[in-house]
């Protein structure tokens, strides 16, 4: 059974930082591209950042320079360090594991940034 469990969300003031974690089980973590997505109320789910099996990273333009994605294959965990948070970063953040045409999703963690 595949499980992706996100943690680390919460309420933070603008300019603050949060670190999200996503612990994976039931998959061979090291062969999956890992990603963070977010979905604000009434909006579509969009990719925030992704990291390949070779640790190549990509970011949405809106978070470049502020967010950092990383992975620890020994701990089957992917992280998202979020700095200089803005109110527009408020959303539910989802972790995803992808390989070929298969995608697994976590349940999401709420991030709320107050102005």
C-alpha positions as CSV (number, residue, x, y, z in Angstrom):
1,X,0.0,0.0,0.0
2,X,1.4,3.3,-1.1
3,X,1.3,6.2,1.4
4,X,2.6,9.7,1.1
5,X,2.2,11.6,4.4
6,X,2.8,15.4,4.4
7,X,3.6,17.3,7.5
8,X,4.9,20.8,8.5
9,X,2.1,23.0,7.3
10,X,0.5,25.7,9.5
11,X,-0.1,29.4,10.0
12,X,2.8,31.8,9.5
13,X,3.1,35.5,9.0
14,X,4.2,37.0,5.7
15,X,8.0,36.9,5.4
16,X,8.2,33.8,7.6
17,X,9.3,30.3,6.8
18,X,8.0,26.7,6.9
19,X,9.5,23.4,6.0
20,X,7.2,20.7,4.6
21,X,8.1,17.1,4.7
22,X,6.6,14.1,2.9
23,X,7.4,10.6,4.0
24,X,6.8,7.9,1.5
25,X,6.1,4.2,2.0
26,X,5.1,1.3,-0.2
27,X,7.2,2.5,-3.2
28,X,10.8,2.4,-4.2
29,X,11.4,6.0,-3.4
30,X,14.7,6.5,-5.2
31,X,13.2,5.7,-8.6
32,X,10.4,8.2,-8.4
33,X,10.4,11.8,-9.3
34,X,9.0,13.7,-6.3
35,X,7.0,16.9,-6.5
36,X,5.1,19.4,-4.5
37,X,1.9,20.9,-5.7
38,X,-0.5,23.4,-4.3
39,X,-4.2,24.2,-4.6
40,X,-5.8,27.4,-3.4
41,X,-9.6,27.6,-2.9
42,X,-11.3,27.8,-6.3
43,X,-8.1,27.3,-8.2
44,X,-6.5,24.4,-10.0
45,X,-3.8,22.3,-8.5
46,X,-0.4,23.6,-9.8
47,X,3.1,22.3,-9.5
48,X,5.4,24.2,-7.1
49,X,8.6,22.2,-7.4
50,X,9.9,18.9,-8.5
51,X,13.1,16.8,-8.0
52,X,14.1,14.0,-10.2
53,X,15.8,10.7,-9.3
54,X,19.1,12.5,-10.1
55,X,18.2,15.4,-7.9
56,X,17.6,17.8,-10.7
57,X,15.2,20.4,-9.5
58,X,12.6,22.6,-11.2
59,X,10.4,25.4,-9.7
60,X,7.4,27.4,-10.6
61,X,8.4,31.0,-11.5
62,X,6.3,32.3,-8.6
63,X,8.5,30.5,-6.0
64,X,12.0,30.6,-7.6
65,X,14.5,32.0,-5.1
66,X,12.2,31.4,-2.1
67,X,11.5,27.7,-2.1
68,X,13.9,24.8,-2.1
69,X,13.0,21.2,-2.8
70,X,15.3,18.4,-1.6
71,X,15.1,14.6,-1.1
72,X,16.7,12.1,1.3
73,X,16.5,8.7,-0.3
74,X,17.7,7.0,2.9
75,X,14.7,8.4,4.7
76,X,12.2,8.1,1.8
77,X,11.4,11.7,2.4
78,X,11.1,14.8,0.3
79,X,11.2,18.3,1.7
80,X,10.1,21.8,0.7
81,X,11.8,24.6,2.4
82,X,9.6,27.8,2.0
83,X,11.1,31.1,2.9
84,X,9.9,34.7,2.4
85,X,6.3,33.4,2.4
86,X,3.6,35.6,0.9
87,X,-0.2,35.6,1.4
88,X,-0.5,34.3,-2.1
89,X,1.3,31.1,-1.1
90,X,-1.7,30.2,1.0
91,X,-3.0,26.8,-0.2
92,X,-3.2,23.1,0.5
93,X,0.2,21.6,-0.4
94,X,0.3,18.1,-1.8
95,X,3.2,15.7,-2.2
96,X,3.4,13.5,-5.3
97,X,5.5,10.6,-6.5
98,X,5.7,9.9,-10.2
99,X,7.2,7.2,-12.3
100,X,6.3,6.8,-16.0
101,X,2.5,7.1,-16.1
102,X,1.8,6.4,-12.5
103,X,1.3,9.1,-9.9
104,X,0.7,8.8,-6.2
105,X,-0.6,11.6,-4.0
106,X,-0.6,12.5,-0.4
107,X,-3.6,13.9,1.5
108,X,-2.2,17.5,1.6
109,X,-1.2,19.9,4.3
110,X,-2.6,23.4,4.8
111,X,-0.3,26.4,4.6
112,X,-1.8,29.7,5.5
113,X,0.2,32.9,5.3
114,X,-1.2,36.0,7.0
115,X,-0.5,39.5,5.9
